[in-house]
């Protein structure tokens, strides 16, 4: 009996690689669909918890919100800011 040609094996390997790529693409498509659905549910559920409490426009300095500075340090910073605004 005659042996099969090299082309047959190359073609079969090529077909398997193509099928594997198609499976990966389909998997990525399904994952993306699930991600979109999850994002839609988050939007419907309200605002993003990372953005809660943030308002448009200039924000309060972190040191004022956190209260990590002493009153003397806060006073010194406010004086510096006032002097910078006057200039």
Number of C-alpha atoms within 10 A of each C-alpha: 3 4 5 8 8 8 9 10 11 11 11 11 12 12 12 12 12 12 12 12 12 12 12 12 12 12 12 12 12 12 12 12 12 12 12 12 12 12 12 11 11 13 11 9 9 9 11 9 8 7 8 9 7 10 9 5 6 7 9 10 8 9 10 10 9 8 10 11 11 9 10 9 11 15 12 12 12 12 12 12 11 11 10 9 8 7 5
